[in-house]
Amino acid sequence: MSAASRDALPFTEQWREGNQVQLLINGEDFFPSVFEAIGRAREEVLLETFIVFEDEVGRQLQAVLVAAARRGVRVEMLVDGYGTADLSMPFLRHLVNAGVHVQAFDPQPRFLGMRTNLFRRLHRKVVVIDGEVGYVGGINYSADHLASFGAMAKQDYAVKVIGPIVGDLHRATLALLDESSSLPRPRAPWRSRAEPIDADSAQARVLLSIRDNQEHTRDIEQHYLQALENARERVIIANAYFFPGYRLLRALRDAARRGVKITLILQGMPDMPLVRLCSRLLYNYLLRDGVQIHEYCDRPLHGKVAIVDRDWATVGSSNLDPLSLSLNLEANLVIRDAAFNERLYQHLHGLASHSCTAISQQTALRGYWWRAPLIFVTFHFLRHFPAWVGFIPAHSPRLKPLLDVQPACTPAGLQLKEEETP
């Protein structure tokens, strides 16, 4: 990234006052809201995501982006080269031919048919429309975020925001797009022309926190640590992939020892069983100091949300695991607002009370004799992981456009495949 580009698009965390914030639960809330907002776009749509699948949701996304581009709206779609790896050639061509600028983050070729860019992924899920409306959360563009998908439909969250914080989302997204592009891009500040939303809070104080591999390597983790260190009454964390670093584990334990009611809502019906196994290695350490653990069993939990006391909350893409905390590009909003905190609290409290299995220390100790050596290794791994991960190259992000895609090649690490003709 050139010095001029860095100066033009600085990202520094700042609290922004006077924002409208609306909690969106699962794809049933998120997809209609995003697609309607894109349908109203007049000038610009910026979209970052980890996954787009070529299913009913992916096709709806394609349709609204194509329609926007054909209206003359600048449409930038940035996907991860690992997470979004199997889109067909016709699907991509339809986007590109309409004028959608599709890019993949950190493209890598396949080796023996396998994806190779396993680390340092674009895991952010951000949408910015006309510099006025923003979305941040953990929901990908795939049908498995809808209840109609069946038993393995994911439980997940996002927020819609209107207000000055959208300007920070706009700048952060443009900064990533400009890593590999010299195209001139508008840098308009947030404008107040957007229509009011059905907000859970109308005057929230909000901060955008990102994690990257350059200047913001620990920002999201630091916000969690600061909130836990200052907690006095209650903490609820609902997180899909819970395998945090030693600092966060110690902060949770210390808060519980101070008398703070700590509740963790973790996966009880996992989409990745290995992740659940890793989380369970930590249960006894936390339970013995009073942390309450509930496993959510209605469907796979994919959320990344938390509340602390009565006015702090966070919603975003960052799990509390080594990938999110030390490797991936992530984006969370930190929200200081009593009304939004209460809205999220009531929802999470309902999950813990009615849709979860409480884990007792007796349950956690079953099989402890054979897990004890593994637990010992796990804690030392967590203590030293941030230093060890520094040996994995922190390469500069690479974006590759799909404007010149051809059937014989696979740019941007995407496995492009021709659809069969009837």
N, C-alpha and C positions, 0 to 999 in steps of 0.2 A: 504494500500500500504506500503510495507516494506521500511525501510530507504535506504537499498541497491538499491531497485528499483527506489526510488525517486532520489537518487544520480546519477544513471545510465541514467536516462531519464529526466533531468531538462527541464522545459519549461520556458524560459524568452523571452519576446518580444524584438526583435532586428530588426533594419532595415537592409535589404539585398540589395546590389547594383547589377546592371547588370542582370536583369531578363527579359525574354520575356513574354509578357502578351497578351492574345487573348480574346476578349469579345465574349461570346456565348449567343445568344438570343433564348430562347425557346428550346423545345425538338428537333426541326429540326436541330439546330446547335449542341446541347449538346450530344444527344444520339449517333449519328454516330461517333463523335470525341472520346468519351469515349470508345465505343465498339471497335473501330479500335485500340486504344491504348492498351486496354486489350488484343486484339488479337495479338499484337506484344510483349507482356510481355515475358521476359526471366527468371526472378528470383522470382518476388514478386508482388502481387496485394493486396493493402490494401484499403478497401472500407467501408465507414461509411455512413449511410443514415437513415432518419426518416421513409420513406415509401418505400416498394416494394409491388406492386400489381401483382396478377397473371393474367396479361393481356398481350397484344402483346409486350409491353416494358419489363415487368418483365420476359417474356419468352426469349426475346433476351438477357437480362442480364444473365439469367440462362445459356443460351447456350455458351456465351463467357467465363463465369467463369468456367464452366465445361470443356471446351476445354483447357483453360489455366492450370487448375489443372491436367488434363490428360497429358499435356506436361511436368509435373514436376514442374510447378510454384507454389510457396507457395501462397495460396489464402485465405485471411482473410475477411470475410463479417460480418460486425457488423450492426445490425438493432435495431430500438427501439421497445421494447416490447409492446408499446401502438400503435404506428403508423403502425407497420407491425404486424397485429394481426390475419390475416385470410388466411395464406398460407396453401395449402393442404399438406397432408403427402407425396404424390408422388412427388410434387414439391421440398420439402425439401430433401427427400431421394435421389433424382437425384443429387442434389448439394453435399450432404454429402458423398454419395457413390463414387463420382468422386474425393473426397479429398478436397473439399472446407470446410474450417473451419467456420461454421455459428454460430454466437453468438447473443443473444438478450441482450439489455441493460436494467438494472433494472427490471428484470422479477417479475411479480406479478401474483398470481392466480386470476381467475375471481370470482366475488361474485354475485350469482344469475344470472350468465350468462353475467354480465357486467364487462368491464375492470375497474381496480381499480387504476392503476398507472397513475393518471391524471396529476401529477406535476413532475417537474425535469426530463424532457424527454431528450433523445438524439435527438437533432434537427439539428445537424451538417450534412452537405453533403460534404464529402471529399473523393477524390480518389487519391492514390499515387501509381505509377507504376514504379517498379525497382529503386525507390529512385531518379528518373530522371524527371518524368512528374507528374504534380499535377493538380487537379481540385478542385475548391471551388465554392459554390453557393447556390441557393435555390431550385434547381430542384430535385424532387423525381423521382423514377423509376416507372412511371405510365403513361398510355396513355393520361391522361387528360392534359399533357404538350405538346400535339401535336394538331395542328390546325384541323386535321381530326377528333378529338374527338367531335367537334361541338361547339355550342354557349358557352358552359361552359369550353372550353379549356383555360388553364391558361397562362398568360403573365409572363415570368420569365427569370432569368439571372444566368449565371455562368461565370467563367473565367478558361482558361487553362494557366498554367504557366510552364515555364522551366527556371531553374536557381537556385541560392543558396537558395531561399525561399522554394524550394521543400524539402530541408533538415529539415526545421522547421516543415513542414507538416508531414514528415515522423516521426519525434520524437514525435510530439503531438499525432499522431494516435497510435504509439507503446505504449506511456505512458498510454493511455486509455485501450488498449488491455491488458497490463501487470497488470492492477488493479487486475485481478482475474486469472492470469495465470502464472505458473512458467516455461512454455515452453521457451527454448532458442530462441531468435529472433535476426536476423541480425540488426546491428545498423550502417550500412554503411552510410557514408556521401554522400551528393549529388555528382553525377558524371556528366560530361559534354558530355556523349556519345549520348544523345538524339538528334534526327534530329531537325533542326530549324522548327519553326511553322509559319503560316501566321499571324504574330503577329501585334497587333495594336500598340505595343511599343516593341522595342528591347533592351532597357536599362533602364527599370523601377526600381525605388526604392520601395521595397515592404516589408510590415510587416504583420505577422500573429497575429491576435488578437483573443483570445478565451474567452468564458465566461464559468466558471464552478462554482461549489458550494464549492470550497476550497480556492484557492489562487488568482483566477482571477474572482471575483464576479462582478466587474464593469468595466472591461477593455474596452469592446466595447463601452459602454456608454461614458466612459471618452474620447475616441477618437472622438466621435461625438461632445461632449461638447467643447473640445479643438479646433476642426476645426471651429465650429460655433463662438466661442469667437474670433478667429483670422480672420474670414471672412471679406472681404473688398468689394467684388463686387457681387458675385452671389452664390446662393445655390439652388440645385434641389435635393429633396428627393422623391424617388418613393418607397413607402412602403405599403405592403398589409394590415397589421394590425397595425394601427396607434393609439396608446393610450399611449403615452410616460409618463415618470415621470415628476414631476414639474420642475426639473432642465432643462430638454431638452425643455420644453415648454417656460420657461423663456428665455433660450438662443436663441430660434427662435425669440421670440418677441423682445429681445434686439438687435439682429442683424438687424431685419427689421427697428427698430427705428434709427439705425445708418446709414440707407440708403442702406443696402445690399438688393438686389432683392432676396427674398425668395419664392420659388415655391414648393408647395407640390403636388405630384401626388398620389392620394389615390383611393380607390375602389369606383367605381360608379355602378359596376355590381357585387355585392359581392357574393362570395360562402358561406359566413357566414353573413347573414343580421344583426345579433346582433352586430358584430364587426363594421359594418358601422354606426349603431346607436350610439355606444360609441364614434367613431371618430367625428361624427357630433355634439356631445355635446361640442366639443372643438373649433368648427369653429369660433364662434363669438369672442372668446378670441383672436384668432390669426388674424382674418381678420381686426379687428379694429385697429391693429397696423401695417397693411400693408402687412401681409403675403398673398401671392396669393395661392388659393387652386383650384385644378383642379381634377375632378372626371373622372377616365378613364372608358369609357363605351363600348369599343369594346368587351371585354371579362373580366373575373375575373383577377384582378391584384394579382400576387403572388410574385412580386419582392421585393428585399431588397437591393436597391442600392442608392448611393448618390454621388453628386459631390459638391465641394466647391471651389470657385474661378477657377483658370485655371490649377491647377496641383494636386489637392487632389481628390481622389475617394475611395469609398469602395463598395465591392461586397461580399455577403456572405449569411448566413442563418438567421441572426438575424433580426427579426421584431422590431419595436419600440413600444412594448407593454409589459405589466407586465410579461407574460410568458417568453419572450425572454430576457428581461433585468434583471430579478430577479430570474428565476427558471431554465430554460432550459440550456443544454449544446449547445453552439453555436460557430461558427467559421466564421470570416470575414477576408478578405484581405484588408489592407489599402494600396493604390497605389499612389505614388507621381510621376506623369509623365504627362507632358503637352499633349502628343499625345493621350494617353489613355483617359485622361479627356475630350479632344475635341471629341473623338469618342463617348463616352457615352453621352456627352452633346448634340451632334447633334441628337442622337437617342431620348433622353428624351424630348428635345425641340420639336421634331417632334410629339411625343405622345401628349404633352400638346397643341400643335397648331391644330392638326388634329383629334385627337381621344378622346378628353376630353371635358367635360362641365365645364366652369368656374363658380365657386360659388361666388356670390356676398354677401355682408353683409346683403342686404335686404332679400335675400333668406334664409340666416342663421338665421335671426330673426323671420321667420315665426313660429308661435307656441311657441315663446320664453316664453310667460307668464306661460305656464304649464311646460316648461322644466327648468325654472330658479332654482327651488329648487333642481332638479336633478343635474344641473350644479354645484351648490354650493357644494353638497355632493361629486360630481366627483372630484373637485379640491382638496378638503381635503383628499379624498382617494389617489389621486396621490401624494400629498405632503408627506403622511405618509406611503404609501405602502411599500417602501424598509425596513422600520423598522418592520412593521407588518409581512412581509413575512418571517422574521427571525424565527417566531414561527413554520413555517412548517419545519419539520425535514430535515436537510441537510445530509441525509444518505450517506454513502460511495457508490459509483457506484457498481452495481453488474452485472456481465456478466455471462450468462449461455450458454454453448455450446450445440449444438443439435446433437452431435456425437452419442449419445446413445438413440435417440428418439424412442419411441414405440407408436403404435396406441392407447393404452389405457390411455396414459398420455399426459399432455400438458405442457411440460417444457418451460421455458423462457417466460411464459405468452402468448404464441402463441396459437391460436385456431386451432389445427391441425385437418383436416377433410379428410377422405378418399374420393377419387373421385369414382363416380359410374362407373362400368365397362359396356361396351356396350353389 
